[in-house]
C-alpha cells in the first residue's frame, strides 16, 4: 500500500491503461442531490456504496484505497468538496481508478462530464468505470463507446435542466401561496409540526427577539444590545440552531460558538418576517449550472401577509425602521442614545440638532444646537424636556377626551343613519355612471346611422366621459367617508392605545418620545413646534365628531406650539 501511495501522478500518466499487470487503486465516487441533504447519510448513498464495493471486488489487480461521498450536492457543477478531494488525490498519485454507479452520479453537466471522462482522466492515466451504463475506459469497444458516452451525458444534462425548471416553477408557486420553502426558519420561528409549509413561534427565541426590539425602542444601540445578550449568555442564532440539533450553516458566521454581533441584531431589527409577513425569493441563481447567487429587486420578491403569528407588532416594527433611518449615534461611554437624539430639528435650516455639554464653575450645562451652527437655533435640554412634557400631557388629555366622545357616539343610532345616507348617495352615483355609459354607447349608434357628424360625436363623447369620471370619483370619496365613519369607533382606534399607555407618565423617556412624537422643530427664542405622531388618525376622528354634531368644540390641536419660559 505504501508503494501505491508513493506513486506519482506523472508515473500513472506514463503507463498505458491497457497494461495487464497494472495495479488499480480504486476510489468509489458516490453522490446524491441536495434534496436528500437533510439526512446524516441518505439511503441512496448506502445503496450506491453496496453496488460499487461489490463491483470493485471483482476487478483484477484492484485495491479499494478510498471512498469519496458528496451527499446532498447537485450534479449540475463540479465544485463539490468530495469530488475536489478526489481530484487532488488523483494528481498526487493515490488514485488511478474511479468507479461510479452511473454517469448521472458522476455529474449532470454535459460539457464538464465529457471534459473529465474524455480528456482529464485519460491524460492522468485514470481508469473510469460506470457500472450501470456498462462503461469501462480500459475495455472500450471501439467507436461505439465514443458516441454512447457523450450521448448519455447529453441526456443527463437535459434531464437536469428539465428537473431544474420544474423545481423552480413549483417553488415559485409555493412561495406565491405563502408556503415556507426555506431550509431553516428565521430565528424566532420553527416549522409548524402539523404543516411544514407554515411557521410557528419558537417561544424561547421569540422572547429574545422581543427583548431586542424593546431595547432598541428604549434607546439601546445595536452594539449595546449584542453586548447585553452575550453577557446574559444567550446563544446567537447560529449557536441556537446548532444546539437544537439542526444541520445549520451560514455565511455570516465562521464557527458554532459565534457570539451576538451588531450585524446580527440589525438583521433581526430589519426582518419583516416578525410581523407575520412571509417574504421569500430574495436571491436566485441564473440557471441550474451557474450557482452564483444574485439579489433580486424587491418588486420580484414573493410577499404574502398574515401567513404566521407575528412576534412583533407592525407598529413597533415600523417605529424601529424609522429609528434606524435617523442619525442616532450612541454617545461615548454609554450604551443608549439620549431621549431627543435624532428627534430635534433646526427651525432655520431644517437640519438635525446635536446635543452638546459645556462646563462652567464646575457645573455641566447640556443643550442642543444646529449641526450647521445656525445662529439662534439653540435650546437647553432641560427646557426642551419641560416643553415637550407639558405639550405631550396636554395632547394625551385631549385624546382621552376624544376617545370618550367616540365611544359615546359609537353607541348611538346616529352613526348608522350617517352610513345609510352616504350609501344612498353612492347608489345614486352608480346609477349616473350607468346612464353615462348608455349615452356614450348610443352616441356611436347615432354616428353610424348619420344622426350626428364626427365632430359632434367627439364633443359629446368627451362631455359624457368627463361626467362619468366625476361620478366615479364621487363614489370613491363617499366610500372613504363610510370607511372613516365605521373605523372612527373607539375599538378601531388602536393608535389611541399608544397614548393611553402613557397618560399618567411623570418622566419623559426615549421610548415615549419615539413612540408619540414625530419631530420637534426648534426656532429662535426657545420656540418649539411639536409634531405628534398619528396626526391623520387624530384629525380624522376630530372631523368625524364634528360631522355628527356631538361635539362643537374639540380641545387641543395636533401640532402644539410652546414658548419656553
PyMOL commands that set and color helices and strands:
alter all, ss='L'
color gray80, all
select helices_A, chain A and resi 2-5+9-14+34-36+43-57+81-91+103-106+110-123+137-139+143-177+203-217+222-231+237-243+262-269+272-275+298-300+314-325+381-410+413-449+454-487+490-492+494-500+510-516+535-548
alter helices_A, ss='H'
color red, helices_A
select strands_A, chain A and resi 24-32+62-71+97-100+127-130+135-136+189-191+199-201+278-280+283-285+293-295+302-304+344-346+353-360+363-370+378-380+517-523+527-532+559-563
alter strands_A, ss='S'
color yellow, strands_A
deselect
rebuild
show_as cartoon
